[in-house]
Amino acid sequence: MAKEEKKAPKLRFNGYTNDWERKELNNILKINSGRDYKQLNSGNIPVYGTGGYMLSVNDKLSDTDAVGIGRKGTIDKPLYLKAPFWTVDTLFYCTSKENSDVKFIYLLFQIINWKRYDESTGVPSLSKNTISNIKTYVPKIKEQDYISKLFFSLDNTLQLHERKCEELALIKQALLQKLFPKKDEVIPEVRYKSFSAAWEQRKLGEVAHIETGKLDANAMVENGKYDFYTSGIKKYRIDIPAFKGPAITIAGNGATVGYMHLADGEFNAYQRTYVLTKFLANRHFIFSEIGNKLPRKIQQESRAGNIPYIVMDMLTDLQLFLPSIAEQEKVGELLNKLNSLITLHQRKLEKLKQLKKFLLQNMFI
């Protein structure tokens, strides 16, 4: 009989030196099938599908926590299922055996390449037999517990920052609706006490110089000295500057068409990215006003079946409402502080996601 293979991860808690054992998943968990819920009445027991929560019913399939994994459709998005719950027939739910921690199983499921085990030629699918026979490395139950507590604490922090980002985005949306005039009006619903004059309509091309970027994506370098703004959300690096802030960049095409950055210092931009400089209005105010008006304009101009894009005239002729410079500065300062707070939480969230990815890569085998 061959000796069982053992191994240890790169990163682990002090005091744990035993090798991890290579086991088939059926040694540490039981795979259970979901069922149809349509015969049930409304209640307070959550029903889960491969996409997450669906609705609530009056009966349960399990009164112990489990890990959900798709039988058909979405097969690579494990769910932690807090008991009691019900799952539909396209979602297996896996409960732990005595030698395993269900929270640790959830973490294991996040590092398994589920698409590798897809058995279909059409809609992705998994079988109980396939899942049962997957081999993985597992530590003793006490080390499993320490690892799962660390990651669940990290997940709680991630969710906190996600909620903060969502809440701040809702606050910003509500403020924008109040701080800028509604359609066919020239005075906003909410404004600073010292201002009362009506806002004036101006074209964007009248209050900012607009041009396009100079280079294609091949100009990007890994450790460039300057920011390089493309048609995406992410900033890249480049060695050749062409613009100097303060500026606004606007993605001109692609999935993120209309996405904007505030650009400062020397930078460059992709040839299908628009660059706004030489402002005759407050930049932070303009940034928010464009964000209010441009998405609607892009939607109006888009043609069925085509990828949305921006042409120069769409920007130069974009109608904005502007108050006095003094009021612009007040509103712009407020919105800039809110945008900075949103960006701060987004960066924290991204760093936490990178930390979790690093830990998953180094605390598991």
PyMOL commands that set and color helices and strands:
alter all, ss='L'
color gray80, all
select helices_A, chain A and resi 25-27+102-111+114-117+128-133+141-179+204-207+217-219+283-301+312-316+325-362
alter helices_A, ss='H'
color red, helices_A
select strands_A, chain A and resi 6-7+20-24+29-32+42-49+52-57+66-70+79-81+86-87+91-96+135-138+200-203+209-212+226-229+235-238+243-244+247-251+260-263+266-269+273-277+319-322
alter strands_A, ss='S'
color yellow, strands_A
deselect
rebuild
show_as cartoon
